[in-house]
Each structure stands twice: as structure tokens, then as C-alpha cells.
Amino acid sequence: MPNIWTHIHFSQSLLDTLEHTERFKILSAYVKLGAQGPDPFFYHRFWPFLESKGVEEVGMRLHTEYCGDFLLDLIKQGKEAPASSQAYIFGFLTHHILDRNTHPYIHYRAGYEGNKHQELEVIIDTLLLEREKNMKTWRNPVHKQIDVGKRLDKWLIRLLDTTIKKYFADVSTDLPGDYIQESYYDMKTAMRVLYDPTGWKNKLLGSLVSSFSHRPVEETKDYLNINENEWRHPATGETKQESFDELYEKAFDEGKEILTLLLHYWQNGSKNALEELKDKLANISYDTGEPLHKNLINQFSAPIV
């Protein structure tokens, strides 16, 4: 998954590009939170001395199982949802679209050792936001971007909980009662802890935080593959040359199509729009960017971090 700032930037760029999104711009914090997709579940009880009780597994399985089915369910239930929950679902879709297009490159160039995946994503966050928004990620507290208040909307919690339990009943029986609210709170807390504008936390805590904390990047490597060097799809082995920017633009084009259909369905109840959404979302893994029925796993890599 690209990291938090890249997902925020992607969702906001789509929000600014598409028509009929005014009500979501007012609720942009919900869009930005939704743009984190299943990732908040990875932060549940993130302190090493706390037990997460299966919540992290929910995050992983949302990335790799029933991907399109789950999203389509959110869309259909979202038709009658409050505006804040619709804004969240809008953002959630952007997460899936960006992940499925850029994740293969991230996996191949980060590898599978330790926290290298997060390290590359955080580097890309910093490079992308500095170039596109002239923003220093390490000087901007990102937890404020996803803060929708002390507690999540009850309608949204019920929507996520019932849909998760529908598709992942085997895991959901062991989940804490307030796991969705806790994951939201814990992600905000983690982002506050990792915020390190002066760098003292990275110096003091080293590898405990360095892979997750935004800091200035020394561009000694072509992290974004601007030179279009050859790389391989981590699951299929297929040879690729796209830069991260090209993958991002491909995702952006997909996002415009899919989210236009989403808005059309919510506004008019169009069955044709819903069928097109089903077709375009398909059941594609966030992780491999490939159809789930292929049962592919990521295995190839040539890390640059």
C-alpha cells in the first residue's frame, strides 16, 4: 500500500477533479480517513506490549480476499447512508484503486524483509508530496488530516462491522467489541507518536520508528523509477518498466471512471451504473493487482531499500 500521505493526496486530487462532490469536500476528513482503506486495522494496539486479538488479520484479509465483493457491498449500502459515511466510502474506493495499481511496484522494490515495505512507502510519500504540493511531510502532523472527531459516526461503525462479519465470520467471532473505533483511535495515536519534525525520535529510537516516520529523503536512488528501469511483477514475474508516476496516473484514470459511476449510482440509483461498477472493480487483490481467482502470491523482488 502507498502510505498515508500518498493516499490522502490521491483521494483529494480525485475529489477536486470530479463533479458533484461538493458535499464530500465539506467532509474531507472522512474522505481522507476512508482513503486509508483497511490500513487502520494494522495499527490496532500497535504498542508491542499490547495484543491485537485478530484485528490485524482483518486488515490483511480485506486486502487479499473478497476485494470487489466487499467494496460493492459498501457501495450498495452506502446509497442510503449519511453524507459522512458516503464520504468515507468514496475515500475507501480510492485506497483500493491506488493499491491495486501501485502495490506490485512497491512489493518488488521493497522486498519482504522486516519493515522495508513501509520504509519505501514513507519515502515515496515524502518525494511525491514535496514535488506535487511543495510540502515537507515530516513537518506536517498527518494525524490531523484523518481526525473526524473523538468517535466515529455510529452508522459507519455499524456498516463496517456488519460487512466485515458477513465476509470474514471465522475471524470476527474473536474481535474486540469496539475494534473499529479502537483502530481509528490507535492509527491517529500512532501518527502522533511517529510525527518527528526535528528528528530526535529517529535519533533516539532508531529502527523502532525510522521505517514508519517521515523524514527528509536523500535521493541517492531512483525510488520512483523515473528512469523507467526494468522491474518484474512480484507475483506473475512479468517484465515491467513503468515509473511510479505512470502507475499513479493509471490509477487516477481508473479512479475517475469508477468514482463517476459511484456518484451516478448514489444520485440516480442507476442499475447500469451498478453493473459497470461491478465490472470495473471486479475481484482484484489490493496486494497483487491481479484477479483473486488466479490465487497468486507475491514472491519476486529486487529491493532498493
Phi and psi in degrees as a GROMACS rama.xvg file:
@    title "Ramachandran Plot"
@    xaxis  label "Phi"
@    yaxis  label "Psi"
@TYPE xy
-56.4567  160.044  PRO-2
-85.6062  -175.53  ASN-3
-58.9692  -43.2331  ILE-4
-69.1972  -39.7268  TRP-5
-64.2718  -40.8289  THR-6
-65.7446  -38.5174  HIS-7
-63.4251  -47.6129  ILE-8
-61.0965  -43.2326  HIS-9
-61.8268  -47.2376  PHE-10
-65.5751  -40.1868  SER-11
-71.3045  -33.9099  GLN-12
-64.6803  -40.9288  SER-13
-67.4251  -40.5326  LEU-14
-59.9578  -39.8076  LEU-15
-75.1743  -25.3008  ASP-16
-84.3509  -38.7876  THR-17
-80.9683  152.66  LEU-18
-86.3398  161.312  GLU-19
62.7154  37.4119  HIS-20
-116.554  14.4515  THR-21
-56.6419  -41.8276  GLU-22
-66.8636  -25.8809  ARG-23
-81.6205  -28.4077  PHE-24
-63.7548  -34.3462  LYS-25
-66.6718  -28.7927  ILE-26
-108.032  37.7468  LEU-27
-61.9801  -27.8628  SER-28
-64.0829  -35.0925  ALA-29
-69.4371  -36.8592  TYR-30
-63.2866  -45.2756  VAL-31
-65.5975  -37.437  LYS-32
-68.2941  -45.2334  LEU-33
-59.0072  -33.6087  GLY-34
-65.5168  -9.83241  ALA-35
-84.0655  -4.83847  GLN-36
53.8418  -135.251  GLY-37
-78.8741  -3.09184  PRO-38
-58.9982  -33.8832  ASP-39
-54.4447  -28.6019  PRO-40
-66.047  -23.7487  PHE-41
-72.6295  -17.0649  PHE-42
-97.5369  -1.4608  TYR-43
-60.593  122.371  HIS-44
49.7389  55.7488  ARG-45
-71.1666  -19.094  PHE-46
-62.3006  137.143  TRP-47
-61.9284  -20.3008  PRO-48
-91.3655  3.38867  PHE-49
-110.782  146.168  LEU-50
-96.3624  134.725  GLU-51
-88.9303  -18.1166  SER-52
57.3906  48.1468  LYS-53
84.5651  -3.24069  GLY-54
-68.2207  -38.5454  VAL-55
-60.5409  -35.1547  GLU-56
-64.3091  -35.0982  GLU-57
-58.8754  -45.2894  VAL-58
-59.2819  -42.9479  GLY-59
-66.7497  -43.3374  MET-60
-72.0219  -31.485  ARG-61
-62.5226  -29.1796  LEU-62
-77.4511  -20.5057  HIS-63
-129.438  -4.49871  THR-64
-136.273  143.269  GLU-65
50.1514  34.4426  TYR-66
-59.7503  -54.8339  CYS-67
-70.0584  -38.275  GLY-68
-60.1562  -45.384  ASP-69
-62.0645  -46.1402  PHE-70
-64.0108  -42.4337  LEU-71
-64.0428  -35.1924  LEU-72
-63.7922  -44.6943  ASP-73
-59.2885  -42.3989  LEU-74
-61.798  -47.5804  ILE-75
-65.8789  -42.4821  LYS-76
-69.3581  -29.7031  GLN-77
-70.9925  -14.3144  GLY-78
-58.6062  -36.7667  LYS-79
-105.5  16.7758  GLU-80
-82.3072  158.667  ALA-81
-60.0252  157.387  PRO-82
-58.2927  -36.4319  ALA-83
-63.9676  -39.6076  SER-84
-71.6606  -35.8412  SER-85
-63.2696  -41.0162  GLN-86
-61.1177  -40.2139  ALA-87
-63.8493  -46.1035  TYR-88
-62.5073  -41.6739  ILE-89
-52.8734  -49.7697  PHE-90
-64.0156  -40.2336  GLY-91
-59.5092  -40.267  PHE-92
-63.4679  -38.1738  LEU-93
-63.5703  -33.7379  THR-94
-61.6903  -49.3433  HIS-95
-59.8848  -45.3569  HIS-96
-63.6554  -42.963  ILE-97
-70.7364  -41.8539  LEU-98
-59.2524  -49.2805  ASP-99
-67.4364  -21.1142  ARG-100
-90.9335  -33.1225  ASN-101
-105.472  -18.6754  THR-102
-58.1464  -41.5383  HIS-103
-55.7241  -42.4913  PRO-104
-63.6157  -44.4036  TYR-105
-58.9061  -47.9018  ILE-106
-60.6379  -44.451  HIS-107
-66.1571  -40.4331  TYR-108
-89.1817  -10.1293  ARG-109
-103.641  -30.3208  ALA-110
76.1942  -164.539  GLY-111
-126.578  17.8671  TYR-112
-94.3953  128.739  GLU-113
51.3344  -129.041  GLY-114
-105.554  24.2802  ASN-115
-62.8139  -33.0399  LYS-116
-58.265  -50.3944  HIS-117
-65.126  -36.2428  GLN-118
-60.7937  -45.8786  GLU-119
-66.5798  -39.5019  LEU-120
-63.0352  -40.3458  GLU-121
-66.3936  -38.6482  VAL-122
-61.6583  -45.9353  ILE-123
-62.8414  -41.4677  ILE-124
-48.2844  -53.3649  ASP-125
-66.6982  -44.4872  THR-126
-64.8875  -44.0588  LEU-127
-67.1743  -46.9263  LEU-128
-69.9033  -33.1446  LEU-129
-68.2031  -39.2843  GLU-130
-73.3862  -44.9374  ARG-131
-83.5323  -33.5323  GLU-132
-121.511  2.1235  LYS-133
52.1995  42.6566  ASN-134
-118.003  135.977  MET-135
-90.7329  107.802  LYS-136
-59.6497  -36.2605  THR-137
-72.9422  -12.1849  TRP-138
-103.116  2.96147  ARG-139
-121.346  115.574  ASN-140
-69.7548  104.277  PRO-141
-71.0877  -21.6841  VAL-142
-60.7137  -26.9067  HIS-143
-68.9532  -26.3545  LYS-144
-69.3554  -30.3084  GLN-145
-107.635  14.5359  ILE-146
-86.5226  109.309  ASP-147
-105.502  14.3284  VAL-148
117.493  176.906  GLY-149
-63.553  -40.9746  LYS-150
-124.803  146.184  ARG-151
-70.4213  156.256  LEU-152
-58.8638  133.317  ASP-153
-61.9643  -36.4206  LYS-154
-62.1969  -41.2883  TRP-155
-67.073  -43.0747  LEU-156
-59.4655  -45.0924  ILE-157
-63.634  -41.7101  ARG-158
-58.918  -51.3349  LEU-159
-65.3724  -44.573  LEU-160
-62.2219  -48.5258  ASP-161
-66.5057  -36.5076  THR-162
-73.6754  -38.7211  THR-163
-62.3858  -44.1868  ILE-164
-69.3714  -26.9683  LYS-165
-65.5303  -42.199  LYS-166
-95.4746  -22.5826  TYR-167
-129.915  52.7908  PHE-168
-60.6334  -32.2899  ALA-169
-66.356  -27.8939  ASP-170
-92.1218  -36.5222  VAL-171
-65.3719  -21.996  SER-172
-65.5211  -24.2141  THR-173
-99.8184  0.993113  ASP-174
-75.3573  144.516  LEU-175
-61.0742  152.172  PRO-176
-60.5823  -33.1217  GLY-177
-113.943  34.797  ASP-178
-63.1631  -29.6067  TYR-179
-72.6192  -48.1466  ILE-180
-61.0169  -42.8117  GLN-181
-62.9661  -40.4642  GLU-182
-64.3393  -41.9032  SER-183
-60.2111  -48.3903  TYR-184
-63.8746  -43.5498  TYR-185
-68.3042  -34.6673  ASP-186
-65.5771  -43.2901  MET-187
-61.4513  -42.2819  LYS-188
-62.8394  -45.0267  THR-189
-59.5873  -41.8183  ALA-190
-66.0934  -34.1171  MET-191
-67.3469  -42.9509  ARG-192
-64.1287  -39.7571  VAL-193
-80.0473  -14.8211  LEU-194
-64.7569  121.154  TYR-195
-144.315  69.1314  ASP-196
-63.9395  -26.8502  PRO-197
-98.8763  -14.6591  THR-198
90.8923  1.60069  GLY-199
-68.3448  -32.7452  TRP-200
-66.3355  -40.6222  LYS-201
-65.4468  -37.712  ASN-202
-68.7894  -40.4578  LYS-203
-78.4612  -41.6578  LEU-204
-102.238  -11.8526  LEU-205
53.1869  -126.011  GLY-206
-66.3259  -14.7691  SER-207
-63.7599  -30.9704  LEU-208
-123.625  -18.144  VAL-209
-60.7566  -33.8672  SER-210
-73.9016  -17.322  SER-211
-112.265  -11.5375  PHE-212
-102.578  131.74  SER-213
-74.2709  127.359  HIS-214
-141.5  164.52  ARG-215
-56.7703  147.243  PRO-216
-111.893  129.183  VAL-217
-87.395  114.921  GLU-218
-80.6332  66.459  GLU-219
-86.9096  -12.3395  THR-220
-130.917  158.882  LYS-221
-87.2757  73.3349  ASP-222
-62.0934  -31.8252  TYR-223
-94.8091  3.79924  LEU-224
53.8471  43.0571  ASN-225
-60.05  -31.866  ILE-226
-80.4059  0.700909  ASN-227
54.9104  46.7018  GLU-228
-70.3314  154.99  ASN-229
-70.5492  137.673  GLU-230
-142.178  170.048  TRP-231
-118.382  145.132  ARG-232
-62.586  127.946  HIS-233
-67.1956  -18.1277  PRO-234
-104.847  -39.252  ALA-235
-94.3203  -22.0104  THR-236
81.0567  -0.268693  GLY-237
-62.7835  137.945  GLU-238
-74.7127  134.298  THR-239
-129.66  162.581  LYS-240
-138.406  -1.83862  GLN-241
-60.8361  144.298  GLU-242
-79.2142  167.056  SER-243
-60.4751  -37.7017  PHE-244
-61.2184  -40.0782  ASP-245
-66.5119  -39.7255  GLU-246
-65.3462  -39.2206  LEU-247
-63.1289  -44.4518  TYR-248
-65.9999  -37.3193  GLU-249
-61.7854  -43.3813  LYS-250
-63.1717  -39.0838  ALA-251
-63.4701  -42.2056  PHE-252
-63.3383  -42.9124  ASP-253
-61.3933  -42.4047  GLU-254
-60.5449  -41.7485  GLY-255
-61.2795  -43.5183  LYS-256
-64.0958  -51.8382  GLU-257
-66.8721  -43.1531  ILE-258
-75.1025  -27.6039  LEU-259
-63.9098  -42.3996  THR-260
-64.2936  -40.5431  LEU-261
-57.8953  -49.8229  LEU-262
-63.8917  -38.4946  LEU-263
-63.685  -43.0849  HIS-264
-64.4691  -45.8338  TYR-265
-64.9984  -34.4048  TRP-266
-80.2267  -37.297  GLN-267
-118.522  -7.31485  ASN-268
65.3347  27.356  GLY-269
-66.3013  120.824  SER-270
-67.8213  -32.7795  LYS-271
-64.2257  -41.8633  ASN-272
-62.6725  -40.1601  ALA-273
-65.1548  -40.7131  LEU-274
-65.2224  -40.1388  GLU-275
-65.0532  -39.1525  GLU-276
-60.2206  -45.1338  LEU-277
-59.4789  -40.9207  LYS-278
-68.1835  -43.2971  ASP-279
-77.6681  -33.2141  LYS-280
-73.6502  -41.4217  LEU-281
51.5944  -154.611  ALA-282
-122.4  77.6795  ASN-283
-107.506  131.838  ILE-284
-65.7929  133.997  SER-285
-60.3576  -30.7108  TYR-286
-83.5297  -45.577  ASP-287
-102.583  -17.679  THR-288
72.2097  13.2419  GLY-289
-116.835  157.282  GLU-290
-56.8587  140.118  PRO-291
-62.7466  -31.8908  LEU-292
-64.7292  -15.4012  HIS-293
-76.5387  -16.0678  LYS-294
53.9668  43.5089  ASN-295
-85.1489  150.594  LEU-296
-127.903  148.235  ILE-297
-73.6481  133.265  ASN-298
-144.277  -28.2463  GLN-299
-90.4853  146.411  PHE-300
-162.918  155.593  SER-301
-145.175  82.4059  ALA-302
-63.9907  145.296  PRO-303
-116.143  6.57462  ILE-304
